[in-house]
Amino acid sequence: MSQTCIIIGASHAAAQLAPSLRQEGWEGKIIVLGDEAYLPYHRPPLSKDFMANDKNAEELLIRPQTAYDKFNIEFKLGVRAETINRDHKTVTLESGEVLNYDKLAICTGSRVRTVSLPGVELDGIHYLRDIADVEGIKEDVAPGKSAVIVGGGYIGLETAAALRKQGMQVTILEMAPRVLARVTAPEISEFYTRVHTDEGVIIKTGIAVAGFEGDKHVERVVCADGSQFDADLVVIGVGIVPNIELAEAAGLEIENGIVVDEYARTNDPDIVSAGDCTYHPNSIYGIRLRLESVPNASDQAKSAAASICGKDKLYSALPWFWSDQYDLKLQIAGLSQGYDQLVVRGDKDNGRSFTAFYLKEGKLISADCVNSPQEFMVSKRLILAGKVLDPAKLADTEVAPKDLLV
Ligand SMILES: Cc1cc2nc3c(=O)[nH]c(=O)nc-3n(C[C@H](O)[C@H](O)[C@H](O)COP(=O)(O)OP(=O)(O)OC[C@H]3O[C@@H](n4cnc5c(N)ncnc54)[C@H](O)[C@@H]3O)c2cc1C
């Protein structure tokens, strides 16, 4: 009798996992459950090209319907999985419908962290996670009007760039002493502060938002120090939380995410998990971590598909990320936490292209490469090589990127 694999969540991880199942030899049914109305789509452009109206919703799709049809992958969209019963191997939907599975993949990703401040329910105040959010934001975009962005992380900065492009007056309010404090060195924060300021964005750091005021629609943001900022539009980007509740209620092991091994297997032999919601081992850094990135979701999904088919496909990729703001393409190789030396190559203080190498005990652990694709490629190899490097050579722009490898 044909077996059934159910995938919960229909985004980057699922879009890879489902076709990979076929490639690994799964002959049974594949059913993907997603609570959004769309086939899996590229989420990164939401704060970039889609926000700036350079792409429409149709162009965001990861694969067209025909590609899934070819693999005989069934989607149930606009439905939410409410519970998993591991004893009976069933998933119950919000509608009450019960689906049987032989194998289950949990790809529930993450959701925005919300704030409970006075006035947050006013019209014109938005979060940013899905197409519907951006469509809501777009209704409040108007040239010359004021936008306030709460949170100076990558999503906040990308949104600022996209809104400036559309002629809005943009202010970023960040509680930490600098933007990107959680993810980069102070030198990189300084660079992005300079660029955004040059582009006309006002950045206020060390400032706590206390609430929002307006009559039905937001009119201003009020801060704890008494300062106020006019706002016709507010976008809140203060991080995400993993969607682990479904797995947790089913008794799967949870710790900062759904705990999986290096093959994306949970503590239930019939259940795998991939993407933003997992807490997984990374052999390169020798730690467990939860990552919020598309390459992580896609690569881990390949291992998850193999595991479902009884094969071992190790997931041990070097984490990498990107961010697009204005004409700046930032590519980040590796994880910088724990670095003890920063080496900058290029004119970070005046130009718009440079690389920041993060070293630990002389070895490269991470690199932020702004408009420097060759340095990015080289950095990935240098991190994996794990050799002690000469900082002076890394910093010397006369040395070609490929010669850093020798
Ligand atoms: C604005 C924005 C910009 C980003 N930019 C970048 C970038 O530049 N580079 C990068 O690498 N990453 C970026 N990311 C992060 C990246 O999008 C995520 O890492 C990626 O989407 C993770 O994919 P996923 O499949 O694990 O989960 P998600 O994309 O979070 O998808 C999970 C899906 O499951 C659904 N779901 C959850 N629970 C249930 C349930 N019970 N039943 C049914 N469906 C359910 C959710 O609604 C969602 O549709 C960005 C994210 C955002 C929001």
The ligand as a Gaussian input file, in Angstrom:
#p B3LYP/6-31G(d) Opt

LIG

0 1
 C       11.442000      40.130000       5.078000
 C       12.399000      38.976000       5.150000
 C       13.635000      39.078000       4.514000
 C       14.533000      38.020000       4.584000
 N       15.723000      38.125000       3.929000
 C       16.566000      37.074000       3.902000
 C       17.764000      37.125000       3.139000
 O       18.099000      38.142000       2.523000
 N       18.534000      36.010000       3.114000
 C       18.209000      34.873000       3.781000
 O       18.939000      33.868000       3.710000
 N       17.088000      34.800000       4.524000
 C       16.261000      35.874000       4.596000
 N       15.111000      35.810000       5.333000
 C       14.870000      34.606000       6.147000
 C       14.272000      33.499000       5.305000
 O       13.154000      33.972000       4.611000
 C       13.909000      32.326000       6.200000
 O       15.104000      31.834000       6.774000
 C       13.209000      31.233000       5.412000
 O       11.982000      31.701000       4.916000
 C       12.979000      29.989000       6.270000
 O       12.230000      29.066000       5.557000
 P       11.377000      27.950000       6.294000
 O       10.788000      27.123000       5.222000
 O       12.191000      27.312000       7.338000
 O       10.245000      28.723000       7.115000
 P        9.256000      29.914000       6.802000
 O        9.671000      30.662000       5.588000
 O        9.084000      30.646000       8.072000
 O        7.907000      29.169000       6.438000
 C        7.164000      28.384000       7.319000
 C        5.765000      28.288000       6.761000
 O        5.019000      27.373000       7.548000
 C        3.757000      27.926000       7.834000
 N        3.234000      27.272000       9.032000
 C        3.675000      27.403000      10.299000
 N        2.941000      26.623000      11.144000
 C        2.017000      25.994000      10.377000
 C        0.975000      25.084000      10.658000
 N        0.750000      24.665000      11.907000
 N        0.204000      24.645000       9.638000
 C        0.417000      25.082000       8.366000
 N        1.394000      25.942000       8.044000
 C        2.200000      26.393000       9.029000
 C        4.082000      29.399000       8.009000
 O        2.952000      30.222000       7.926000
 C        5.025000      29.613000       6.829000
 O        4.324000      29.830000       5.646000
 C       14.195000      36.850000       5.296000
 C       12.961000      36.760000       5.949000
 C       12.066000      37.808000       5.887000
 C       10.741000      37.716000       6.576000

